[in-house]
Amino acid sequence: MKTSPDSRARRKLIALTVSGVILVALIAVGGYGLFVGSHNTPPEEPPTSSPPAPVAPSQPDSFRPEVPRIVPTNDPELFAHRVATALFTWDTGSGLVPLDYTSAILEVGDPSGYEQAGLASDIATYMPTRGAWVKLREYATTQRIEIDTVVVPDSWADAAAQARPGQLPPGAIAYTIDGTRHRDGVWNGTAETLTVPVAFTLFLACPPDGDPCYLLRLSQLDNPLR
């Protein structure tokens, strides 16, 4: 039985759309960083990468798209909700690239710099690769997350108690997010949506002195603390 060109193209696109899940399954993060080294260990240099050349028509010089900033707060649950939303919200037709979305999240990362390199690596496993981004852009793909629950996992108390002195900053806490990832695109002139349940844990700190919360690390996607 022969497969029509439209059917083959649609299958290829669906495979690309879920490529993020496959990539994460193949990448071993190797721990959450918080329990690997002391918080007093000098940071590694963050990885650098160059954004791909834009595929869409160039915009006027006066037009400079920007990723919305994560609004600072000292409410840990609200901060976790905002970071999770930013982590899963992107638009391939915006003129931005994955590095732009990554940079917006790094802005609310550990101000000391000790966890920044690890955090950048964590975020990369949640984002499409440059090649996948170009393919997804052909179908005007966008992504968002519908958050169901934001809770402190039961295992966090034991994990924090086992941390060595100085390994966790003051106000450190973890939140596990459960929700649904939505990817929307246009295939052969028809709008399509793919939904996938997701779960992950954010490790963050909200200083007792009232300063804004900041992000430390992320768990592997679909491998959260419970």
Disulfide bonds with the S-S distance in Angstrom:
Cys206-Cys213 1.91
